Structures are given as C-alpha cells and as structure tokens.
C-alpha cells in the first residue's frame, strides 16, 4: 500500500475537499453575468480579508507577479528604494528593482533575524529620496516575521515614500490590517493561507500609492494595475482569468468569513505555539527569535543534514517538509502551519520528525515532542 501523504510545506499548502469540490463545478465563461456576480462578491470579500477600503486586484500569476507589479506600477527608472533583505524573498525584491533600473538600497539582515525599525529609520534618514521600502511580512525562507507595523509608521507621513509589504505567506495567517497600519501596497498569493492551488496573486494599493502611479515610467503590459483596476471595477478582468481558481477563492472567502478573522488568526497562533513547544522539548533550537505564525523554522541536531532528513520524512513516512536554502541549506527544516491545518496535522508532523531523527541516529526521546505539542494545544484550547 502506498504511503498516505501529508503536505506541510509553506506553499503549496493542502486544498480542502470543500474548496476542491467548488472548483470541480462546470466552468463559467469569464464574460458571462454569472462570473461577474461571483467576482463582485470576491472583490468585496477580499477587501474584508485585506482590511482595507481599497480595491484588491486579482491576477493570474504566482505571487512574484504581484511583486513585480509592485515595482513597475509605482516607481521611475533611476529611483532609489530601500529593501529589507533577510532571506530569499527579500533578495528577490532587489533583483526585481535592478531588472527595471531602480537602485536598491539593501538593508542586509542576518538570516533568522528580523530587521530593526531603527535600521529602516536610519536608511530613510540617509536616503530621504527613497521612493519605497520593500519588506516581507513573513520571510518564508527563514520563518521570520518582520515588524511591518513599525515600518509603516516610519513612512506614513512621507508623501513620496511607500511601504510595500509582501504578505504572500502571511495574509490570512496573522493580523495585517492594511488601512489601520498605513500599508501602501499589500500583496499575497493563493497557495498559502488561502488554501488554493498556485495561480492567483492579489494586490491592493493606498491612495498615496495610486498618486505615485500617475508618474511611474517603468514598462508594463500584463501587470498594468491602473488598467486592471478600471476593468475589475466592472467585475471583469483585462485578460482571461483563472476562472476555476476564482470560484474556489469565493468559497475560501465564504469559509473564512464564517470563522471570522480573529478565530482564523488564533488557530494559526495555536499551531505555531505547539510546533515551537514540540521542537524545543526535543532539544532543538528555533532558527529565529521573531517567528512567523505561518511556519516554524528549526535548527537540526548536531550531525543531521536536513536535506537528508526531508528525504527520509518524505520517502519513509509520507510527510513533506522543506529544508533550508543557500546559507541555511542542510542546517534547518521548516514546518508549515498556514491554511488548512489543525492540531492533529502538527502532531503527525512532529511524530514523523521524531521517528526520522531517530532513524538517522539522533538522540531523541520518542513521544516527548508530540507530548509537548498536545499539552500546548490543551492549554490554548
């Protein structure tokens, strides 16, 4: 009998049966009234999720498409922009900026550490002409949550400087109130806490950002947010949308509204606390002191190669986790708990980790980690 598979990666994440069944319905034509009605509801519900009065645009792309659009729609060639680079996705901001002739002012942060607001404040003082600050809410390559609220406070009163937040692995996992915190651009993707297959990206922009868009001179065609905003205001998209994914998105948003944001965030917090309790009970250390509630990033025991650990987990126990990248390769592993997860998924993952570590020769007391996770869940119920 084939192994039962458990997917615990920070994207893609499991798709619930309820959502899969919604997407299995006969496909709608994207110019038909039925789609317009559905899309109108999706647009309103996305505003609720983003906690904003602004339009939330939907794109057929991965989250990186929204990242690229967050550069090309607001900046000019030769502009400067501050980039928080503390992982693979912070690094990606710099690469996109360079590709379009914008000068990145990199704040290089040690992997596993969150940027200090004072570092951003200093960079803004040294580069008062910087047009934007680009940052991840949840840097999924390291498991770090950056202080988005404090960074927004630094740019809120600067009329020509935007705060652009990549919440691809954060939106829906923890609280990110766009309007209340003063985010200028907030973006996300479908395959994370929104429990959908990959293929959709989302983005919202403040009035300050839309004003800057009027003077942007960077090339764009597919990711022309102004044109897309005008079309989506009519409950249509400029180009053929991922109709079935949008049908699934409508069901996801309906489900999230049934639970409410507070309950959704609390569920992610409980899983995060339990995962941390489990790995520390097993004698391992967290990779970061500023952990995201979307995933738990762990330093492996001495002598354990996490690339091999991930392979043992997948091939022997059917549990798919991910290891580290670049400088963290072979040193860390990441347990995701964003989206369609509950406490028994976390207990399953921890049980498999205990078994795999023991198989690889690590000194592990079987049951100690899963016991800590279960106690954490009981205490936070």
Secondary structure, DSSP 8 states (H G I E B T S, - for coil): -----EE-SSSS----HHHHHHHTS----TTSHHHHHHHHHHHHHHHHHHT-SS-EEEEES-HHHHHHHHHHTT--TT-EEEEEESSHHHHHHHHHHHHTT-EEEEEE--TT----HHHHHHHHHHTTT--EEEEESEETTTTEE--HHHHHHHHTT-TT-EEEEE-TTTBTTB---HHHHT-SEEEEETTSTT---S-EEEEEE-HHHHHHHTT-----STT-HHHHHHHHTTT--SS---HHHHHHHHHHHHHHHHH-HHHHHHHHHHHHHHHHHHHHHTT-EES-SSB-SSEEEEE--TT--HHHHHHHHHHHH-EE-EE--GGGTTTEEEEE--SS--HHHHHHHHHHHHHHHHHTT----TTHHHHHHHHHHHHH-
